[in-house]
Every structure is written in C-alpha cells, then in structure tokens.
Amino acid sequence: MKKQILIAAMLLAGSAAMAQSGMMKDGVMMKDGKMMMMKDGKTMAMTKEMTLSDGTKVMTDGAVMKKDGTKMMMKDGDGMEMSGMMMKK
C-alpha cells in the first residue's frame, strides 16, 4: 500500500511537460527502471508489450518501436500517452 501511494505521489509530481499538458491519465512511464502503466488514473506494473493507438509498440523493458521503424529506449521519468505522444523528463 505504501509503495502504491509513493508511486502515485511521484506520478503527480511528474515532469514539466506533463504538468503543462495536464496529468497523463492513460499511458506508460519508466519509473525506477521499471515500466509502469496508467489506466483510468490507476498505476500498475506493465507486464506485457503494448501497442499504442498510433501503432507504436512499447516493451516491458522500456524499448519503443515506432510505426515507422524508429527505435528508442525510454529513460527514467519518460512517459508516453496512449496516442504515442512522448513526455520527456
């Protein structure tokens, strides 16, 4: 329970980009080297690969494969909305 509260508090703190666009409700975020998934305001560990609405694939290790074939690795604090929009730390 304390861990969930801590994660929620950290997500609320967020990055400047997230603060400008409003709190990300649905998406994924790299936190302390682990991929986390946010859905309907709830945060949980990401346990399987996800395909976002724009075709971007996000793996549980933070690897990202965009629809155009571009690869990248998410860093701690990076987040991505379900639309594929990246939110940098």
PyMOL commands that place a pseudoatom at each C-alpha (Angstrom):
pseudoatom trace, name=CA, resn=MET, resi=1, chain=A, elem=C, hetatm=0, pos=[0.000, 0.000, 0.000]
pseudoatom trace, name=CA, resn=LYS, resi=2, chain=A, elem=C, hetatm=0, pos=[2.802, 2.441, 0.887]
pseudoatom trace, name=CA, resn=LYS, resi=3, chain=A, elem=C, hetatm=0, pos=[4.529, 1.631, -2.402]
pseudoatom trace, name=CA, resn=GLN, resi=4, chain=A, elem=C, hetatm=0, pos=[1.347, 2.420, -4.357]
pseudoatom trace, name=CA, resn=ILE, resi=5, chain=A, elem=C, hetatm=0, pos=[0.948, 5.733, -2.539]
pseudoatom trace, name=CA, resn=LEU, resi=6, chain=A, elem=C, hetatm=0, pos=[4.607, 6.595, -3.219]
pseudoatom trace, name=CA, resn=ILE, resi=7, chain=A, elem=C, hetatm=0, pos=[4.254, 5.778, -6.923]
pseudoatom trace, name=CA, resn=ALA, resi=8, chain=A, elem=C, hetatm=0, pos=[1.055, 7.840, -7.118]
pseudoatom trace, name=CA, resn=ALA, resi=9, chain=A, elem=C, hetatm=0, pos=[2.787, 10.789, -5.408]
pseudoatom trace, name=CA, resn=MET, resi=10, chain=A, elem=C, hetatm=0, pos=[5.729, 10.562, -7.813]
pseudoatom trace, name=CA, resn=LEU, resi=11, chain=A, elem=C, hetatm=0, pos=[3.407, 10.457, -10.802]
pseudoatom trace, name=CA, resn=LEU, resi=12, chain=A, elem=C, hetatm=0, pos=[1.557, 13.510, -9.514]
pseudoatom trace, name=CA, resn=ALA, resi=13, chain=A, elem=C, hetatm=0, pos=[4.865, 15.352, -9.252]
pseudoatom trace, name=CA, resn=GLY, resi=14, chain=A, elem=C, hetatm=0, pos=[5.540, 14.394, -12.886]
pseudoatom trace, name=CA, resn=SER, resi=15, chain=A, elem=C, hetatm=0, pos=[7.702, 16.274, -15.327]
pseudoatom trace, name=CA, resn=ALA, resi=16, chain=A, elem=C, hetatm=0, pos=[7.323, 19.836, -16.563]
pseudoatom trace, name=CA, resn=ALA, resi=17, chain=A, elem=C, hetatm=0, pos=[5.953, 18.575, -19.877]
pseudoatom trace, name=CA, resn=MET, resi=18, chain=A, elem=C, hetatm=0, pos=[3.262, 16.560, -18.147]
pseudoatom trace, name=CA, resn=ALA, resi=19, chain=A, elem=C, hetatm=0, pos=[2.361, 19.482, -15.929]
pseudoatom trace, name=CA, resn=GLN, resi=20, chain=A, elem=C, hetatm=0, pos=[1.922, 21.724, -18.972]
pseudoatom trace, name=CA, resn=SER, resi=21, chain=A, elem=C, hetatm=0, pos=[-0.341, 19.278, -20.784]
pseudoatom trace, name=CA, resn=GLY, resi=22, chain=A, elem=C, hetatm=0, pos=[-2.229, 18.106, -17.712]
pseudoatom trace, name=CA, resn=MET, resi=23, chain=A, elem=C, hetatm=0, pos=[-1.796, 14.844, -15.847]
pseudoatom trace, name=CA, resn=MET, resi=24, chain=A, elem=C, hetatm=0, pos=[-1.443, 11.847, -18.095]
pseudoatom trace, name=CA, resn=LYS, resi=25, chain=A, elem=C, hetatm=0, pos=[-4.411, 9.610, -17.315]
pseudoatom trace, name=CA, resn=ASP, resi=26, chain=A, elem=C, hetatm=0, pos=[-3.686, 6.705, -19.677]
pseudoatom trace, name=CA, resn=GLY, resi=27, chain=A, elem=C, hetatm=0, pos=[-0.239, 5.736, -20.883]
pseudoatom trace, name=CA, resn=VAL, resi=28, chain=A, elem=C, hetatm=0, pos=[3.084, 4.252, -19.854]
pseudoatom trace, name=CA, resn=MET, resi=29, chain=A, elem=C, hetatm=0, pos=[6.020, 5.591, -17.849]
pseudoatom trace, name=CA, resn=MET, resi=30, chain=A, elem=C, hetatm=0, pos=[9.523, 4.423, -16.938]
pseudoatom trace, name=CA, resn=LYS, resi=31, chain=A, elem=C, hetatm=0, pos=[9.896, 4.713, -13.172]
pseudoatom trace, name=CA, resn=ASP, resi=32, chain=A, elem=C, hetatm=0, pos=[12.943, 3.468, -11.250]
pseudoatom trace, name=CA, resn=GLY, resi=33, chain=A, elem=C, hetatm=0, pos=[13.956, 1.252, -14.173]
pseudoatom trace, name=CA, resn=LYS, resi=34, chain=A, elem=C, hetatm=0, pos=[10.522, -0.402, -14.410]
pseudoatom trace, name=CA, resn=MET, resi=35, chain=A, elem=C, hetatm=0, pos=[7.778, 0.223, -16.912]
pseudoatom trace, name=CA, resn=MET, resi=36, chain=A, elem=C, hetatm=0, pos=[4.525, 1.294, -15.334]
pseudoatom trace, name=CA, resn=MET, resi=37, chain=A, elem=C, hetatm=0, pos=[1.118, 1.506, -16.985]
pseudoatom trace, name=CA, resn=MET, resi=38, chain=A, elem=C, hetatm=0, pos=[-1.508, 4.103, -16.101]
pseudoatom trace, name=CA, resn=LYS, resi=39, chain=A, elem=C, hetatm=0, pos=[-5.134, 3.294, -16.898]
pseudoatom trace, name=CA, resn=ASP, resi=40, chain=A, elem=C, hetatm=0, pos=[-8.124, 5.303, -15.673]
pseudoatom trace, name=CA, resn=GLY, resi=41, chain=A, elem=C, hetatm=0, pos=[-5.868, 7.006, -13.135]
pseudoatom trace, name=CA, resn=LYS, resi=42, chain=A, elem=C, hetatm=0, pos=[-4.570, 3.707, -11.675]
pseudoatom trace, name=CA, resn=THR, resi=43, chain=A, elem=C, hetatm=0, pos=[-0.893, 2.777, -11.865]
pseudoatom trace, name=CA, resn=MET, resi=44, chain=A, elem=C, hetatm=0, pos=[0.351, -0.788, -12.199]
pseudoatom trace, name=CA, resn=ALA, resi=45, chain=A, elem=C, hetatm=0, pos=[3.423, -2.642, -13.425]
pseudoatom trace, name=CA, resn=MET, resi=46, chain=A, elem=C, hetatm=0, pos=[3.484, -3.196, -17.173]
pseudoatom trace, name=CA, resn=THR, resi=47, chain=A, elem=C, hetatm=0, pos=[3.540, -6.978, -17.641]
pseudoatom trace, name=CA, resn=LYS, resi=48, chain=A, elem=C, hetatm=0, pos=[3.280, -7.307, -21.431]
pseudoatom trace, name=CA, resn=GLU, resi=49, chain=A, elem=C, hetatm=0, pos=[4.063, -5.439, -24.628]
pseudoatom trace, name=CA, resn=MET, resi=50, chain=A, elem=C, hetatm=0, pos=[1.581, -2.712, -25.547]
pseudoatom trace, name=CA, resn=THR, resi=51, chain=A, elem=C, hetatm=0, pos=[0.622, -1.255, -28.916]
pseudoatom trace, name=CA, resn=LEU, resi=52, chain=A, elem=C, hetatm=0, pos=[-0.478, 2.376, -28.712]
pseudoatom trace, name=CA, resn=SER, resi=53, chain=A, elem=C, hetatm=0, pos=[-3.179, 3.943, -30.866]
pseudoatom trace, name=CA, resn=ASP, resi=54, chain=A, elem=C, hetatm=0, pos=[-0.635, 5.297, -33.377]
pseudoatom trace, name=CA, resn=GLY, resi=55, chain=A, elem=C, hetatm=0, pos=[0.951, 1.846, -33.869]
pseudoatom trace, name=CA, resn=THR, resi=56, chain=A, elem=C, hetatm=0, pos=[3.917, 2.430, -31.547]
pseudoatom trace, name=CA, resn=LYS, resi=57, chain=A, elem=C, hetatm=0, pos=[4.944, -0.701, -29.635]
pseudoatom trace, name=CA, resn=VAL, resi=58, chain=A, elem=C, hetatm=0, pos=[6.257, -0.362, -26.077]
pseudoatom trace, name=CA, resn=MET, resi=59, chain=A, elem=C, hetatm=0, pos=[8.060, -3.302, -24.472]
pseudoatom trace, name=CA, resn=THR, resi=60, chain=A, elem=C, hetatm=0, pos=[8.259, -4.087, -20.757]
pseudoatom trace, name=CA, resn=ASP, resi=61, chain=A, elem=C, hetatm=0, pos=[11.977, -3.177, -20.695]
pseudoatom trace, name=CA, resn=GLY, resi=62, chain=A, elem=C, hetatm=0, pos=[11.253, 0.348, -21.993]
pseudoatom trace, name=CA, resn=ALA, resi=63, chain=A, elem=C, hetatm=0, pos=[12.219, -0.301, -25.614]
pseudoatom trace, name=CA, resn=VAL, resi=64, chain=A, elem=C, hetatm=0, pos=[9.978, 1.576, -28.058]
pseudoatom trace, name=CA, resn=MET, resi=65, chain=A, elem=C, hetatm=0, pos=[9.417, 0.729, -31.725]
pseudoatom trace, name=CA, resn=LYS, resi=66, chain=A, elem=C, hetatm=0, pos=[7.537, 3.428, -33.601]
pseudoatom trace, name=CA, resn=LYS, resi=67, chain=A, elem=C, hetatm=0, pos=[5.322, 2.566, -36.548]
pseudoatom trace, name=CA, resn=ASP, resi=68, chain=A, elem=C, hetatm=0, pos=[7.943, 3.982, -38.952]
pseudoatom trace, name=CA, resn=GLY, resi=69, chain=A, elem=C, hetatm=0, pos=[10.567, 1.554, -37.567]
pseudoatom trace, name=CA, resn=THR, resi=70, chain=A, elem=C, hetatm=0, pos=[12.391, 4.100, -35.389]
pseudoatom trace, name=CA, resn=LYS, resi=71, chain=A, elem=C, hetatm=0, pos=[13.715, 2.522, -32.168]
pseudoatom trace, name=CA, resn=MET, resi=72, chain=A, elem=C, hetatm=0, pos=[14.396, 4.235, -28.873]
pseudoatom trace, name=CA, resn=MET, resi=73, chain=A, elem=C, hetatm=0, pos=[14.763, 3.401, -25.204]
pseudoatom trace, name=CA, resn=MET, resi=74, chain=A, elem=C, hetatm=0, pos=[12.718, 5.158, -22.532]
pseudoatom trace, name=CA, resn=LYS, resi=75, chain=A, elem=C, hetatm=0, pos=[14.686, 6.673, -19.667]
pseudoatom trace, name=CA, resn=ASP, resi=76, chain=A, elem=C, hetatm=0, pos=[13.606, 7.097, -16.062]
pseudoatom trace, name=CA, resn=GLY, resi=77, chain=A, elem=C, hetatm=0, pos=[10.855, 9.718, -15.896]
pseudoatom trace, name=CA, resn=ASP, resi=78, chain=A, elem=C, hetatm=0, pos=[9.913, 9.416, -19.583]
pseudoatom trace, name=CA, resn=GLY, resi=79, chain=A, elem=C, hetatm=0, pos=[6.246, 8.809, -20.281]
pseudoatom trace, name=CA, resn=MET, resi=80, chain=A, elem=C, hetatm=0, pos=[4.126, 8.152, -23.322]
pseudoatom trace, name=CA, resn=GLU, resi=81, chain=A, elem=C, hetatm=0, pos=[0.426, 8.782, -23.774]
pseudoatom trace, name=CA, resn=MET, resi=82, chain=A, elem=C, hetatm=0, pos=[-1.745, 6.150, -25.464]
pseudoatom trace, name=CA, resn=SER, resi=83, chain=A, elem=C, hetatm=0, pos=[-1.710, 8.386, -28.559]
pseudoatom trace, name=CA, resn=GLY, resi=84, chain=A, elem=C, hetatm=0, pos=[2.065, 7.862, -28.833]
pseudoatom trace, name=CA, resn=MET, resi=85, chain=A, elem=C, hetatm=0, pos=[2.939, 11.385, -27.670]
pseudoatom trace, name=CA, resn=MET, resi=86, chain=A, elem=C, hetatm=0, pos=[6.216, 11.285, -25.723]
pseudoatom trace, name=CA, resn=MET, resi=87, chain=A, elem=C, hetatm=0, pos=[6.575, 13.137, -22.433]
pseudoatom trace, name=CA, resn=LYS, resi=88, chain=A, elem=C, hetatm=0, pos=[10.243, 13.668, -21.530]
pseudoatom trace, name=CA, resn=LYS, resi=89, chain=A, elem=C, hetatm=0, pos=[11.523, 14.127, -18.002]
for i in range(1, 89): cmd.bond("trace and resi %d" % i, "trace and resi %d" % (i + 1))
show_as sticks, trace
zoom trace
